[in-house]
């Protein structure tokens, strides 16, 4: 008697670089990069709010850098494609800056990266479902939004406007991904293009090339584009944006646990960011080295203290060596003190705008994605 197949499904989503929350993330990280370029030891916690015809900055900094907050904000909005004031949000929108000096009560515990800039827990994850060792649903979802932005920027689909989303449902059999069940795309477009034309263009120029790169495919009938039919006004005019609101999109698409804090706008003393990067670095290298096929690393810190209060490694029974050997490998890979993370991954440099869209994990050019020799 043959063994029955255990079939399951998992869905992840991604958003385009011009999504309101991602506009906010990009502005926060653009300001962070500008500050770190002048002052690598700056302390920042920058929050951006993007609303109808308005953008505002909040948060706290401690730096010697001199940057033009308004120019960076307006330039970033323009780069993201919001150049038409008729959309209710553009580089011409109202701007307010409410950033203030960092509290000395926080600053005193984080000097020279000796202490964590906040308490919190962070998780890193890796699995051998894709070459970048990310879960397949979120990897495909990010590839779709990246391609959706590309066809707009290159004028391949001239009617596409900034802002959009993807959602991918993957079918698993006995824990292994075997196919795509459904793809959902939401994209703003001009008023002169019909729903049918948008769907065909998305299928031909976004869905098909992306899925082919994964050796997968779906029928046009399994594609949903703009569930309500039409979408003309992109961005914050339709839905306000806020820094750090897309932490599931930023991490593993819900496939693995996420920590309690967001990333964008925070310097590396904030372990919400650096701790999550270190956890991913450990998990990815464990899987890349063949020590396991699936791995989650958990860290926890308290403000002002350098060493983690918690460090756990779970390989879900997929280990090819002992747990002791896995933990020894992790210890030799990176020291999880704040200073150890910042030093090993060289985090005090302007590299963070690259993380503001399509997730913080999977891009081989980011230091926490490096695989050690």
C-alpha positions as CSV (number, residue, x, y, z in Angstrom):
1,X,0.0,0.0,0.0
2,X,1.5,3.3,-1.1
3,X,2.1,6.1,1.4
4,X,-0.3,9.1,1.0
5,X,1.2,12.5,0.2
6,X,0.9,15.2,2.8
7,X,-0.1,18.3,0.8
8,X,0.0,21.8,2.3
9,X,0.0,25.4,1.1
10,X,1.9,28.5,2.1
11,X,1.3,32.1,1.1
12,X,3.7,35.1,1.3
13,X,3.4,38.7,0.0
14,X,5.8,41.4,-1.1
15,X,5.3,45.1,-1.9
16,X,6.9,47.4,-4.5
17,X,9.4,50.1,-3.7
18,X,6.7,52.7,-4.2
19,X,4.3,51.2,-1.7
20,X,3.5,53.8,1.0
21,X,5.2,51.9,3.8
22,X,8.3,51.3,1.6
23,X,8.4,55.0,0.7
24,X,8.7,55.6,4.4
25,X,11.4,52.9,4.9
26,X,13.4,54.2,1.9
27,X,13.4,57.8,3.2
28,X,14.4,56.7,6.7
29,X,17.3,54.6,5.3
30,X,18.4,57.3,2.8
31,X,18.8,59.7,5.8
32,X,20.6,57.0,7.8
33,X,23.0,56.3,4.9
34,X,23.7,60.1,4.5
35,X,24.5,60.3,8.2
36,X,26.7,57.2,8.3
37,X,28.7,58.5,5.3
38,X,29.8,61.4,7.4
39,X,29.6,59.9,10.9
40,X,29.9,56.1,11.1
41,X,29.3,56.1,14.8
42,X,26.0,58.1,14.7
43,X,23.0,56.9,16.6
44,X,19.7,57.1,14.8
45,X,16.1,56.1,15.1
46,X,14.4,57.8,12.2
47,X,10.6,57.3,11.5
48,X,8.9,58.6,8.4
49,X,5.2,59.1,7.9
50,X,3.9,59.5,4.3
51,X,0.3,60.7,4.0
52,X,-1.9,62.5,1.5
53,X,0.3,65.3,0.0
54,X,2.4,65.3,3.1
55,X,5.6,63.7,4.5
56,X,6.9,64.1,8.0
57,X,10.0,62.9,9.9
58,X,10.1,61.9,13.5
59,X,12.6,60.1,15.8
60,X,15.9,60.8,17.4
61,X,19.6,61.1,16.3
62,X,23.0,61.7,18.0
63,X,25.5,62.7,15.3
64,X,28.1,65.2,14.1
65,X,26.8,64.8,10.5
66,X,25.2,67.7,8.7
67,X,22.6,66.5,6.3
68,X,19.7,68.2,4.4
69,X,16.7,66.2,5.6
70,X,14.3,67.9,3.2
71,X,16.4,67.4,0.1
72,X,17.0,63.8,0.8
73,X,13.3,63.2,1.4
74,X,12.2,65.0,-1.8
75,X,15.0,63.3,-3.9
76,X,13.9,59.9,-2.6
77,X,10.3,60.5,-3.4
78,X,11.2,61.5,-7.0
79,X,13.5,58.5,-7.5
80,X,10.6,56.2,-6.5
81,X,8.5,57.6,-9.3
82,X,6.2,60.1,-7.5
83,X,6.6,63.0,-9.9
84,X,2.9,63.8,-10.6
85,X,1.2,66.1,-8.1
86,X,-2.1,65.0,-9.5
87,X,-1.6,61.7,-7.6
88,X,-1.9,63.5,-4.3
89,X,1.7,62.8,-3.3
90,X,5.0,63.8,-5.0
91,X,8.3,65.4,-4.4
92,X,6.4,68.7,-4.1
93,X,4.3,67.5,-1.2
94,X,4.4,69.3,2.2
95,X,7.4,68.4,4.4
96,X,7.9,68.7,8.1
97,X,10.9,67.6,10.2
98,X,10.4,66.7,13.9
99,X,13.6,64.7,14.4
100,X,15.2,65.5,17.8
101,X,18.4,64.8,19.8
102,X,18.7,61.2,21.1
103,X,17.8,60.8,24.8
104,X,21.0,60.8,27.0
105,X,19.5,58.0,28.9
106,X,19.6,55.8,25.8
107,X,23.0,57.2,24.6
108,X,24.8,56.4,27.8
109,X,24.4,52.7,27.3
110,X,25.4,52.4,23.7
111,X,28.8,54.2,23.5
112,X,31.3,52.5,21.2
113,X,28.8,49.6,20.5
114,X,29.4,48.3,24.1
115,X,25.7,48.0,24.7
116,X,22.5,47.2,22.8
117,X,20.4,50.2,21.9
118,X,17.2,48.5,23.0
119,X,15.8,45.4,24.4
120,X,14.2,42.8,22.1
121,X,14.3,39.4,20.4
122,X,15.4,38.7,16.9
123,X,15.2,35.6,14.7
124,X,17.2,34.5,11.7
125,X,16.2,31.8,9.3
126,X,17.4,29.8,6.3
127,X,16.1,26.8,4.3
128,X,17.4,25.1,1.2
129,X,14.3,25.8,-1.0
130,X,16.1,28.4,-3.1
131,X,19.7,29.3,-4.1
132,X,19.6,32.3,-1.7
133,X,18.4,29.9,1.1
134,X,15.1,31.7,1.6
135,X,11.6,30.2,1.7
136,X,10.3,29.8,-1.8
137,X,7.0,31.8,-1.3
138,X,8.7,35.0,-0.2
139,X,11.6,34.6,-2.7
140,X,9.1,34.5,-5.6
141,X,7.0,37.3,-4.1
142,X,10.0,39.6,-4.0
143,X,11.1,38.7,-7.5
144,X,7.6,39.6,-8.7
145,X,7.6,43.1,-7.1
146,X,11.1,43.7,-8.2
147,X,10.1,42.9,-11.8
148,X,6.9,44.9,-11.5
149,X,9.0,48.0,-10.6
150,X,11.4,47.1,-13.4
151,X,8.8,47.0,-16.2
152,X,7.6,50.5,-15.0
153,X,11.1,52.0,-14.7
154,X,12.1,50.7,-18.2
155,X,8.8,51.6,-19.7
156,X,8.2,48.0,-20.8
157,X,4.6,48.5,-19.6
158,X,4.1,52.3,-20.0
159,X,0.8,52.3,-18.1
160,X,2.1,51.1,-14.8
161,X,2.4,53.6,-11.9
162,X,4.4,53.4,-8.7
163,X,2.9,51.2,-5.9
164,X,2.0,47.5,-6.1
165,X,1.9,44.2,-4.3
166,X,2.4,40.5,-5.0
167,X,1.1,37.4,-3.2
168,X,2.2,33.9,-4.0
169,X,0.7,30.6,-2.8
170,X,3.1,27.7,-3.0
171,X,2.0,24.0,-2.9
172,X,4.1,21.7,-0.8
173,X,4.1,17.9,-0.8
174,X,5.7,16.2,2.2
175,X,7.3,19.5,3.2
176,X,8.9,20.2,-0.3
177,X,7.7,23.0,-2.6
178,X,6.4,21.5,-5.8
179,X,4.3,24.2,-7.6
180,X,2.5,27.5,-7.6
181,X,-1.2,27.5,-6.8
182,X,-2.1,31.2,-7.2
183,X,-0.4,34.5,-7.9
184,X,-2.0,37.8,-6.9
185,X,-0.7,41.1,-8.3
186,X,-2.0,44.6,-7.4
187,X,-0.6,47.5,-9.5
188,X,-1.6,51.0,-10.1
189,X,-2.0,52.0,-13.7
190,X,-3.3,54.8,-15.9
191,X,-6.9,55.5,-16.7
192,X,-6.7,54.7,-20.4
193,X,-5.7,51.0,-19.9
194,X,-8.4,48.3,-19.5
195,X,-8.4,45.6,-16.8
196,X,-7.9,43.0,-19.5
197,X,-4.9,44.8,-21.0
198,X,-3.3,45.1,-17.6
199,X,-3.8,41.5,-16.8
200,X,-2.3,40.3,-20.1
201,X,0.7,42.7,-19.8
202,X,1.4,41.5,-16.2
203,X,1.1,37.9,-17.2
204,X,3.4,38.2,-20.2
205,X,6.1,40.6,-18.8
206,X,6.1,39.9,-15.1
207,X,4.6,36.5,-14.1
208,X,6.0,34.4,-16.9
209,X,9.6,35.5,-16.9
210,X,9.8,35.4,-13.1
211,X,8.3,31.9,-12.7
212,X,10.4,30.6,-15.6
213,X,13.5,31.6,-13.7
214,X,12.3,29.3,-10.9
215,X,11.4,26.6,-13.5
216,X,7.7,27.0,-12.6
217,X,4.6,28.3,-14.3
218,X,0.9,29.0,-13.8
219,X,-2.0,29.5,-16.2
220,X,-3.4,32.9,-16.7
221,X,-6.6,31.7,-15.0
222,X,-4.6,31.2,-11.7
223,X,-3.5,34.9,-11.8
224,X,-5.5,37.6,-10.0
225,X,-4.7,41.2,-11.0
226,X,-6.3,44.1,-9.0
227,X,-9.0,42.3,-7.2
228,X,-11.4,45.2,-7.3
229,X,-10.8,45.6,-11.0
230,X,-9.2,49.1,-11.4
231,X,-6.5,51.0,-9.4
232,X,-5.5,54.5,-10.7
233,X,-4.1,56.5,-7.7
234,X,-0.9,55.1,-6.2
235,X,0.8,55.8,-2.9
236,X,0.0,57.7,0.2
237,X,-3.0,59.5,-1.3
238,X,-4.8,56.2,-1.1
239,X,-3.1,54.6,2.0
240,X,-0.7,56.3,4.4
241,X,2.8,54.8,4.9
242,X,4.9,54.3,8.0
243,X,8.5,53.2,8.6
244,X,8.8,49.6,9.8
245,X,5.2,48.5,9.2
246,X,6.2,45.7,6.8
247,X,8.4,43.5,9.0
248,X,6.9,40.2,7.7
249,X,7.6,41.3,4.1
250,X,11.1,42.5,5.3
251,X,12.0,39.1,6.7
252,X,10.7,35.6,5.8
253,X,7.1,36.2,4.6
254,X,5.6,34.6,7.7
255,X,7.4,31.3,7.0
256,X,9.5,31.8,10.2
257,X,9.2,33.8,13.4
258,X,10.0,37.5,13.3
259,X,11.3,39.7,16.2
260,X,9.5,42.5,17.9
261,X,11.3,45.4,16.1
262,X,11.5,46.9,12.7
263,X,14.8,47.7,10.9
264,X,14.7,50.8,8.7
265,X,16.1,54.1,10.0
266,X,18.0,52.5,12.8
267,X,21.8,52.5,13.2
268,X,23.6,49.2,14.0
269,X,23.6,49.8,17.8
270,X,19.9,49.0,17.5
271,X,19.9,45.2,17.8
272,X,16.4,45.1,16.2
273,X,18.5,45.5,13.0
274,X,22.0,44.2,13.7
275,X,20.8,41.3,15.8
276,X,18.4,40.1,13.1
277,X,21.2,40.3,10.5
278,X,23.6,38.3,12.7
279,X,20.9,35.7,13.3
280,X,20.3,35.3,9.6
281,X,24.1,35.2,9.0
282,X,24.4,32.2,11.4
283,X,21.4,30.4,10.0
284,X,22.4,30.9,6.4
285,X,25.9,29.6,6.9
286,X,24.7,26.6,8.9
287,X,22.5,25.6,5.9
288,X,25.1,26.6,3.3
289,X,27.7,24.4,4.9
290,X,25.3,21.4,4.8
291,X,25.1,21.2,8.6
292,X,21.3,21.3,8.3
293,X,18.7,21.9,5.6
294,X,16.6,24.2,7.7
295,X,17.7,26.5,10.6
296,X,16.3,29.2,12.9
297,X,18.5,31.2,15.2
298,X,17.0,33.3,18.0
299,X,18.7,36.1,19.9
300,X,17.5,38.4,22.7
301,X,19.1,41.5,24.2
302,X,18.6,44.1,27.0
303,X,19.3,47.8,26.5
304,X,22.8,48.8,27.6
305,X,24.2,45.3,27.7
306,X,26.4,43.9,25.0
307,X,25.9,40.1,25.3
308,X,22.7,38.4,24.2
309,X,20.5,37.1,27.0
310,X,19.3,34.3,24.8
311,X,20.9,32.5,21.9
312,X,19.2,29.4,20.4
313,X,19.7,27.3,17.3
314,X,16.9,25.0,16.0
315,X,17.5,22.9,13.0
316,X,14.1,21.1,13.1
317,X,15.7,17.7,13.2
318,X,17.5,18.2,9.8
319,X,21.0,18.4,11.2
320,X,23.7,16.3,9.6
321,X,26.1,16.7,12.6
322,X,25.5,17.0,16.3
323,X,23.9,20.0,17.9
324,X,27.1,20.6,19.8
325,X,29.0,20.8,16.5
326,X,26.4,23.2,15.1
327,X,26.7,25.5,18.1
328,X,30.5,25.4,18.0
329,X,30.4,26.4,14.3
330,X,28.1,29.3,15.2
331,X,30.4,30.5,18.0
332,X,33.4,30.5,15.7
333,X,31.5,32.2,12.9
334,X,30.5,35.4,14.8
335,X,30.5,36.8,18.3
336,X,27.0,37.9,19.1
337,X,27.9,40.9,21.2
338,X,26.9,44.2,19.7
339,X,30.5,45.1,19.0
340,X,31.2,41.6,17.6
341,X,28.2,41.8,15.1
342,X,29.0,45.4,14.0
343,X,32.7,44.6,13.5
344,X,32.3,41.2,11.8
345,X,29.6,42.4,9.4
346,X,31.1,45.9,8.9
347,X,27.8,47.6,9.6
348,X,28.8,51.2,10.2
349,X,28.7,52.2,6.6
350,X,26.0,53.5,4.2
351,X,24.5,50.3,2.8
352,X,20.9,50.4,4.1
353,X,18.9,51.9,1.2
354,X,19.4,48.6,-0.6
355,X,17.3,46.9,2.1
356,X,14.3,49.2,1.9
357,X,12.5,47.1,-0.7
358,X,12.2,43.4,-1.6
359,X,13.3,42.3,1.9
360,X,16.4,42.5,4.0
361,X,17.5,38.9,3.2
362,X,18.6,37.1,0.0
363,X,20.7,39.8,-1.7
364,X,24.2,38.3,-2.0
365,X,25.8,41.7,-1.9
366,X,24.7,42.4,1.7
367,X,27.3,41.4,4.3
368,X,25.0,39.3,6.4
369,X,24.3,37.2,3.3
370,X,27.9,36.2,2.8
371,X,28.8,32.6,3.0
372,X,32.2,32.0,4.7
373,X,34.8,29.9,3.0
